[in-house]
C-alpha cells in the first residue's frame, strides 16, 4: 500500500504533450510509481500510453512541447540535459519495446549487443569477467549460452524478447517500462514472459510500468492500474478492485469487449475445401554449390474439410506451422517446399453445377484465374498495405492485377469508385477516408481496409492469419463482429489462424490445435477449445483464463 507521494520513485505531475500545430496528445495527466511496485497503464491504441512512456525516457521529438513535471527520485527530468538523460537511460531506467526485432541490431550477435549494454555504464573490467556477466544475464532470462553467437533473425519471437530483457536488466535499473512487451507472442509464451519479467523486477527491487491494452495482463501481474483514454487518465486504483468494479463507462466497455461470445451455429452446406496430407518442409542447403542437406519439417501431414459458410480455427504457438499451412493453401510456396492435395469445389456458371479444382496441380493461367477465390488477410495491415497508395488504390489494386472488370472490358473510373465505396461500407469503413494513405489510419481502420481489399475480389475463402493480434480489445471485438456479419451476408468460409482461444471460440465451428508442426487435437470447436483433452490444449486454455 502506497502511504504518501514521498514513497514515489516516479511521479508525473500535470503532464501535457503538445505537438506543433496539432491538438494535445496527452492532457494534464498525473500518476506515480513506488519503489519496487508493478503498475499497469491500460488504454486503447492512440490513447497516449506510448507517448507518455517516451516522455519519461526523454525520447520525444524536439518539436514536442511538454508541460508539467516528471520527477524521478525527486529530480525533474524535464530540467535534465541530454547528457544527464543519457546517463540515466539503461542504468537507472530502461524500456522494453513492443517489437524486439526492430529494437535489436540485425548485424550484431546477441552476445555483442548484451555486451554493449554492459559496457555503456560499466567500469573497465577483464574480458573473462565481462563474458561471465553475459552468460549470467542469458541464464537469468532462461536462454542457452549458444544464443550469444546467434543473430536476432535466427531467434524466435520469445527468444528475442528475452534478449531484450537481458539487455534491460544488465544494470538492475530502478524503473523498467514495458510497452506492449508480449503483443506478438502466443498465449502460453505471453504468460511465461510476464512471469519472468515480474520475477526479475522483484529480484532486483525494480519498479515496473506495464503498458498494455490487454486487461488480463494488468489484472494478474500488477498491483495498481491507471486507465487512459483520449490522452487523459480517466480512473485509477488497485488492479483487482478497479477491473472488477470499474466506474468509468469506457473502462466498462473495455472489460465488456473481452466477452466475444461463441460462433453462431453453421447450417448444413456444400463442401468448399478438402485438404489431404498437406505437409510443408523447407530445404536446407549448404556450401558454395548450395547442395541439399535435408529438410526442416514445418508442418507434418494434415487433413481437413471445410464447408461453405463455415470457419476452421487453427491454434498453436509461434513456430507450430500455422502460417506455413496458410502459405501452402495460398500456393505461395515453391514446389519443393510442400506436398499434399488441395481440392476446391466452386459453382460452375456454364453447367449450373459444382466443379472441383485440383489446386495442388494447377499452374500458370488457371492458378491465376483462381487467385481471387482464395484471399488472405495478414497479421499486420500496415505492412501489407502499400504506403504509397491511397485506400482507394489499395482496395482496387486487385481488380487491376487480375483484370477483373478491366477498363478495356467496360469498367469506368466512376464504376470502380462505386465498387470501392460499396465494399468500404460493407466493412464499416468511413468512405471519407478513401483518399487517405494507410499511415493516417488507425490500426482498426487499416485492418478494415485490408478486409475490403480482399472482399472486393468476391472470394469464397478467406485465410485470416492473426488478423487482430495487434489490435486493442475494443477494436478486436469490432473486427470479430464484422467478420461474423460478412460471413453471414456472403456465405464466406474462413480459416482463422490464431494463438488466442477466446478468439477461436468466438469465430470457429471446427478447430485444429498444432504444436511443432503436428496435430495434437482436432474436432468441433465447442468440444476441443472449451474442454481440450490434450495437455497442450489445456495449457493454452489455462494461459487464456489467466
C-alpha positions in Angstrom: 0.0 0.0 0.0 1.4 3.4 -1.0 1.5 5.7 2.0 2.3 9.0 0.5 3.8 10.8 -2.5 7.2 10.7 -0.7 7.2 6.9 -1.5 7.1 7.5 -5.3 10.1 6.7 -7.4 8.5 8.2 -10.4 5.9 10.9 -10.3 4.1 12.7 -13.2 2.5 16.0 -12.3 0.0 17.5 -14.7 1.9 16.4 -17.8 0.6 17.6 -21.2 2.2 16.7 -24.6 1.7 19.3 -27.3 2.9 18.7 -30.8 3.4 21.6 -33.2 0.2 22.8 -34.9 -1.9 19.9 -33.6 -4.2 19.1 -30.7 -2.5 17.8 -27.5 -1.7 14.1 -27.4 -1.7 13.8 -23.6 -3.8 16.2 -21.5 -2.8 17.1 -17.9 -2.2 13.6 -16.5 -0.8 12.8 -13.1 0.4 9.4 -11.9 3.0 7.8 -9.7 5.0 4.5 -9.2 6.5 3.5 -5.9 9.9 1.7 -5.4 9.5 -1.9 -6.3 5.9 -1.5 -7.4 4.3 -3.0 -10.5 1.8 -0.6 -12.1 -0.3 -1.0 -15.2 -1.2 1.6 -17.8 -4.1 0.5 -19.9 -5.7 2.1 -22.9 -6.7 1.8 -26.5 -4.4 2.4 -29.4 -3.8 6.1 -29.8 -4.7 6.9 -26.2 -1.3 8.4 -25.4 0.3 5.4 -23.5 3.4 5.1 -25.6 4.0 8.8 -25.9 3.8 9.1 -22.1 6.5 6.4 -21.8 8.6 8.2 -24.4 8.3 11.4 -22.3 9.5 9.6 -19.2 12.5 8.2 -21.1 13.3 11.6 -22.8 12.7 10.1 -26.2 10.2 12.6 -27.6 11.0 14.6 -30.8 12.3 18.1 -30.2 9.2 19.7 -31.8 7.1 18.2 -29.0 6.3 20.7 -26.2 6.0 19.2 -22.6 4.2 20.9 -19.8 4.2 19.8 -16.2 6.8 17.8 -14.1 8.3 14.4 -14.4 10.0 13.6 -11.1 12.4 10.7 -10.8 13.9 10.2 -7.3 12.7 13.8 -6.7 14.5 15.4 -9.6 12.6 16.9 -12.5 13.7 15.1 -15.7 12.4 17.9 -17.8 15.2 20.1 -16.5 17.9 17.5 -17.1 20.4 18.0 -20.0 20.6 15.5 -22.9 23.9 14.1 -21.4 22.2 13.6 -18.0 19.3 11.8 -19.5 21.7 9.5 -21.5 23.4 8.6 -18.2 20.0 7.7 -16.7 18.8 5.5 -19.6 19.9 1.9 -19.2 21.4 2.4 -15.8 18.6 3.9 -13.7 15.7 3.5 -16.1 15.1 1.2 -19.1 12.4 0.4 -21.6 11.3 -2.8 -23.4 9.6 -2.1 -26.7 6.7 -3.9 -28.4 8.7 -5.3 -31.4 12.1 -6.8 -30.3 13.3 -7.3 -33.9 13.1 -3.6 -34.5 15.0 -2.9 -31.2 17.9 -5.3 -31.9 20.7 -4.6 -34.4 20.4 -7.3 -37.2 24.2 -7.0 -38.0 25.5 -7.9 -34.5 25.3 -11.1 -32.5 23.2 -11.3 -29.4 26.3 -11.6 -27.2 27.8 -8.4 -28.7 24.6 -6.4 -28.1 24.3 -7.5 -24.5 28.0 -6.7 -24.1 27.5 -3.2 -25.4 24.7 -2.6 -22.9 27.0 -3.6 -20.1 29.9 -1.5 -21.3 27.9 1.7 -21.7 27.6 2.2 -17.9 30.3 -0.2 -16.6 33.9 0.5 -15.4 36.7 -1.3 -17.3 36.9 -5.0 -16.4 38.7 -8.1 -17.6 37.4 -10.0 -20.7 36.8 -13.1 -18.5 34.6 -11.2 -16.0 32.8 -9.5 -18.9 32.0 -12.8 -20.7 30.8 -14.3 -17.4 28.3 -11.4 -16.9 26.8 -12.0 -20.4 26.4 -15.7 -19.5 24.8 -14.8 -16.2 22.3 -12.5 -17.9 21.4 -15.1 -20.5 20.8 -17.6 -17.7 18.6 -15.2 -15.8 16.2 -14.9 -18.8 16.3 -18.7 -19.4 18.3 -18.7 -22.6 21.1 -21.2 -23.6 24.6 -19.9 -23.8 24.9 -20.7 -27.5 22.3 -17.9 -28.2 25.1 -15.4 -27.6 26.7 -16.3 -31.0 23.4 -16.0 -32.9 21.9 -13.1 -34.7 18.4 -11.7 -33.9 16.8 -13.2 -37.1 17.9 -16.7 -36.0 15.8 -16.5 -32.9 12.1 -16.9 -32.2 9.9 -14.0 -31.0 10.0 -15.2 -27.5 13.8 -15.6 -27.5 14.2 -12.1 -29.0 12.1 -10.7 -26.2 14.2 -12.5 -23.6 17.3 -11.0 -25.1 15.8 -7.5 -24.7 15.0 -8.3 -21.1 18.7 -9.4 -20.6 19.9 -6.1 -22.0 17.5 -4.0 -19.9 18.3 -5.7 -16.6 22.0 -5.6 -17.1 22.5 -2.7 -14.6 19.5 -3.5 -12.4 17.6 -0.3 -13.2 15.3 1.3 -10.7 12.5 1.6 -13.2 11.6 -0.7 -16.1 9.0 0.4 -18.7 7.5 -2.4 -20.7 5.5 -1.1 -23.7 3.2 -3.9 -25.0 6.1 -6.4 -24.5 4.0 -9.6 -25.4 1.6 -8.4 -28.1 3.2 -10.6 -30.8 3.6 -13.7 -28.6 1.2 -16.6 -28.3 -0.9 -17.0 -25.1 1.3 -19.6 -23.3 4.5 -17.7 -24.1 2.9 -14.4 -23.1 2.3 -15.7 -19.6 5.9 -17.1 -19.4 7.4 -13.8 -20.4 5.3 -11.8 -17.9 6.1 -14.2 -15.1 9.8 -13.9 -15.9 9.7 -10.1 -16.2 7.9 -9.7 -12.8 10.3 -12.2 -11.1 13.4 -10.3 -12.5 11.9 -7.0 -11.3 11.1 -8.4 -7.8 14.6 -9.9 -7.5 16.3 -6.6 -8.1 13.7 -4.4 -6.5 12.9 -2.7 -9.8 9.7 -0.8 -10.3 7.7 -1.9 -13.3 5.4 0.2 -15.6 3.5 -2.3 -17.8 1.8 -0.5 -20.7 -0.8 -2.7 -22.5 -4.3 -2.9 -24.0 -4.7 -6.4 -22.5 -6.8 -6.2 -19.3 -5.9 -9.7 -18.2 -2.2 -8.9 -18.1 -2.8 -6.0 -15.8 -5.2 -8.0 -13.6 -2.7 -10.7 -13.0 0.7 -9.0 -13.0 0.3 -5.5 -11.4 -0.7 -4.1 -8.1 -2.3 -0.8 -9.3 -3.6 0.4 -12.6 -4.2 3.7 -14.5 -6.8 3.6 -17.3 -6.1 6.1 -20.1 -8.5 7.2 -22.8 -8.2 10.1 -25.3 -4.9 11.3 -23.7 -6.4 11.5 -20.2 -6.3 9.3 -17.1 -9.9 8.5 -16.6 -9.6 6.3 -13.4 -7.0 4.6 -11.3 -6.9 2.2 -8.3 -5.9 -1.3 -7.2 -5.9 -3.7 -10.2 -8.2 -6.4 -8.8 -10.8 -3.9 -7.4 -10.9 -1.5 -10.3 -11.1 -4.2 -13.0 -13.9 -6.0 -11.1 -15.9 -2.8 -10.4 -15.0 -0.1 -13.0 -16.6 3.3 -12.6 -15.9 5.0 -16.0 -18.2 3.9 -18.9 -15.1 3.4 -21.2 -13.4 1.0 -18.7 -16.7 -0.9 -18.6 -16.7 -1.0 -22.4 -13.1 -2.3 -22.4 -13.9 -5.1 -20.0 -17.1 -6.0 -21.9 -15.0 -6.2 -25.1 -13.3 -9.3 -23.7 -16.6 -11.2 -23.8 -16.5 -12.2 -27.5 -19.2 -14.9 -27.2 -19.3 -18.1 -29.4 -19.6 -18.7 -33.1 -23.1 -18.9 -34.5 -24.3 -22.4 -35.5 -23.3 -23.1 -39.1 -26.1 -24.6 -41.2 -25.6 -27.6 -43.4 -23.8 -26.6 -46.6 -21.9 -27.9 -49.5 -18.2 -28.7 -49.2 -15.9 -26.0 -50.4 -12.4 -27.2 -49.5 -10.8 -30.6 -49.0 -7.2 -30.9 -47.9 -5.4 -34.2 -47.7 -2.0 -34.9 -46.3 -0.7 -31.3 -46.6 2.9 -31.1 -45.5 5.5 -28.3 -45.5 9.2 -28.9 -45.5 11.8 -26.2 -46.2 15.0 -27.5 -47.9 18.3 -27.0 -46.0 21.1 -26.1 -48.5 24.7 -25.6 -47.6 28.1 -24.9 -49.2 29.1 -22.8 -52.2 27.1 -25.1 -54.5 24.0 -24.9 -52.2 23.6 -28.7 -52.1 20.6 -30.2 -50.4 21.5 -31.4 -46.9 18.0 -32.2 -45.7 14.7 -30.6 -44.7 13.1 -28.6 -41.9 9.7 -30.1 -41.3 7.4 -27.1 -40.6 4.1 -28.9 -41.0 3.6 -32.7 -40.9 0.8 -34.3 -43.0 -2.5 -32.6 -42.2 -6.0 -33.3 -43.5 -9.4 -31.5 -43.1 -12.6 -30.4 -44.8 -14.3 -27.1 -44.8 -17.9 -26.3 -45.8 -19.3 -23.1 -47.3 -20.1 -20.5 -44.6 -18.0 -22.4 -42.0 -14.9 -21.4 -40.0 -11.9 -23.6 -39.2 -9.8 -22.3 -36.3 -6.1 -23.2 -36.4 -4.4 -22.7 -33.0 -0.8 -23.1 -31.9 2.2 -21.3 -30.6 4.7 -19.5 -32.7 6.6 -22.0 -34.9 3.8 -24.6 -34.8 3.3 -24.5 -38.6 0.1 -22.3 -38.8 1.5 -19.7 -41.2 3.3 -22.4 -43.3 0.0 -24.1 -43.8 -1.6 -20.9 -44.9 1.2 -20.2 -47.4 0.8 -23.7 -48.9 -3.0 -23.3 -49.2 -2.4 -20.0 -51.0 0.1 -21.7 -53.3 2.8 -19.2 -52.3 5.4 -21.8 -51.6 7.9 -23.3 -54.1 7.1 -26.8 -55.4 9.9 -28.5 -53.4 8.7 -26.9 -50.1 5.3 -28.7 -49.8 3.2 -31.6 -50.9 -0.3 -32.9 -50.5 -3.7 -32.5 -52.2 -6.0 -29.4 -52.1 -9.4 -29.7 -53.7 -11.6 -26.6 -54.2 -15.3 -27.0 -55.1 -16.8 -24.0 -56.9 -20.1 -23.3 -58.7 -19.7 -23.6 -62.5 -21.9 -21.0 -64.2 -22.0 -22.8 -67.6 -23.2 -26.2 -66.2 -25.0 -24.7 -63.2 -23.4 -27.4 -61.0 -20.2 -27.7 -58.9 -16.8 -28.1 -60.4 -13.9 -29.4 -58.4 -10.4 -27.9 -59.0 -7.2 -29.7 -58.0 -5.5 -26.7 -56.5 -2.3 -28.7 -55.8 -1.8 -29.4 -59.6 -2.9 -26.1 -61.1 -0.3 -23.8 -62.5 0.0 -20.7 -64.8 -3.1 -19.1 -66.1 -5.5 -21.5 -64.4 -4.0 -20.8 -61.0 -4.1 -17.1 -61.7 -7.8 -17.5 -62.6 -8.5 -19.0 -59.1 -6.5 -16.4 -57.1 -9.5 -14.1 -56.4 -11.4 -17.1 -54.9 -8.9 -17.6 -52.0 -7.8 -14.4 -50.3 -5.5 -13.9 -47.3 -5.6 -11.2 -44.6 -2.3 -10.8 -42.7 -1.5 -10.0 -39.1 -0.1 -6.5 -39.6 -2.2 -4.5 -42.1 0.3 -1.6 -42.0 2.9 -4.0 -43.6 0.5 -5.4 -46.1 -0.8 -2.1 -47.4 1.4 -0.1 -49.7 2.2 3.2 -48.0 2.4 4.9 -51.4 -1.1 4.0 -52.4 -4.3 5.7 -51.2 -7.0 3.5 -49.6 -9.0 3.6 -52.9 -5.9 2.5 -54.8 -5.1 -0.3 -52.3 -8.6 -1.7 -52.4 -8.9 -1.5 -56.2 -5.4 -2.9 -56.8 -6.5 -6.5 -57.1 -9.1 -5.6 -59.7 -6.3 -4.2 -61.9 -3.9 -7.0 -61.3 -6.4 -9.7 -62.1 -8.0 -7.8 -64.9 -11.4 -8.0 -63.2 -13.8 -5.6 -64.9 -10.8 -4.0 -66.6 -11.4 -0.7 -68.3 -10.9 -2.3 -71.7 -13.8 -4.6 -70.8 -16.0 -1.7 -69.8 -15.3 -0.6 -66.2 -15.1 3.1 -66.0 -13.4 5.2 -63.2 -16.9 6.0 -61.8 -17.9 2.3 -61.7 -14.6 1.4 -59.9 -15.1 4.2 -57.4 -18.7 3.0 -56.7 -17.4 -0.6 -56.1 -14.7 0.6 -53.7 -17.1 2.7 -51.8 -19.6 -0.1 -51.6 -17.1 -2.5 -50.2 -15.9 0.2 -47.7 -19.4 0.5 -46.4 -19.6 -3.3 -46.1 -16.6 -3.4 -43.8 -17.9 -0.3 -41.9 -15.0 1.9 -43.1 -15.9 5.6 -43.5 -15.8 6.5 -47.2 -14.3 9.9 -46.3 -11.0 8.0 -45.8 -11.0 6.9 -49.5 -8.2 9.3 -50.5 -6.1 8.9 -47.3 -2.9 6.9 -47.0 -2.5 3.9 -44.6 -0.2 5.8 -42.2 -3.1 8.3 -41.5 -5.5 5.5 -40.4 -5.8 3.7 -37.0 -4.9 0.0 -36.6 -8.6 -0.9 -36.8 -9.3 1.2 -39.9 -6.2 -0.3 -41.6 -7.5 -3.8 -40.9 -10.9 -2.9 -42.3 -9.2 -1.6 -45.4 -7.3 -4.9 -45.7 -10.5 -6.9 -45.4 -12.2 -4.6 -48.0 -9.3 -5.2 -50.4 -9.9 -9.0 -50.1 -13.6 -8.7 -50.2 -13.8 -6.7 -53.5 -12.4 -9.8 -55.2 -15.6 -11.7 -54.2 -13.7 -14.6 -52.6 -15.2 -17.9 -51.4 -12.5 -18.5 -48.8 -10.7 -16.0 -46.5 -7.5 -17.1 -44.7 -7.0 -14.8 -41.7 -3.5 -15.0 -40.2 -3.7 -13.5 -36.7 -5.8 -10.6 -38.0 -6.5 -9.0 -34.6 -3.3 -9.7 -32.6 -2.0 -6.2 -32.8 -5.4 -4.5 -32.0 -6.7 -3.4 -28.6 -9.7 -5.2 -27.1 -12.4 -2.8 -28.2 -11.3 -2.8 -31.9 -10.7 -6.6 -31.7 -14.3 -7.0 -30.7 -15.5 -4.8 -33.5 -13.4 -6.8 -36.1 -14.8 -10.1 -34.8 -18.4 -8.8 -35.1 -17.6 -7.6 -38.6 -16.2 -11.0 -39.7 -19.4 -12.7 -38.3 -21.6 -10.3 -40.3 -19.6 -10.7 -43.5 -19.7 -14.5 -43.2 -23.5 -14.5 -42.8 -24.1 -12.0 -45.7 -21.7 -13.5 -48.2 -21.6 -17.2 -47.0 -17.8 -16.8 -46.7 -15.7 -19.7 -45.4 -12.8 -18.8 -43.0 -9.6 -20.4 -42.0 -8.9 -18.4 -38.8 -5.3 -18.7 -37.6 -4.7 -17.5 -34.0 -3.0 -18.3 -30.7 -5.9 -16.9 -28.7 -8.5 -19.5 -27.6 -11.1 -16.7 -26.9 -10.9 -15.5 -30.5 -11.1 -19.1 -31.8 -14.2 -19.9 -29.8 -15.8 -16.6 -31.0 -15.5 -17.5 -34.7 -14.8 -21.2 -35.2 -17.0 -24.1 -35.9 -14.2 -26.6 -36.3 -10.7 -26.4 -34.7 -7.3 -27.9 -35.1 -4.6 -27.4 -32.4 -1.0 -27.6 -33.7 2.3 -28.0 -31.9 5.7 -28.3 -33.5 4.0 -28.9 -36.9 1.8 -31.8 -35.7 -1.9 -32.0 -34.9 -2.4 -32.6 -31.2 -6.2 -32.3 -31.2 -8.9 -31.7 -33.8 -12.7 -31.7 -33.9 -15.7 -29.5 -33.2 -14.6 -26.1 -31.7 -17.1 -26.3 -28.8 -15.5 -29.5 -27.7 -11.8 -29.2 -28.1 -11.5 -25.5 -27.2 -13.7 -25.4 -24.2 -12.8 -28.9 -22.8 -9.5 -29.9 -24.5 -8.2 -33.4 -23.9 -4.5 -32.9 -24.8 -2.1 -31.4 -22.3 -1.1 -28.7 -24.7 -4.7 -27.7 -25.3 -5.2 -27.5 -21.5 -2.1 -25.3 -21.3 -3.5 -22.9 -23.9 -6.8 -22.7 -22.1 -5.1 -22.1 -18.8 -3.0 -19.3 -20.3 -6.2 -17.7 -21.8 -8.0 -17.8 -18.5 -5.2 -16.1 -16.5 
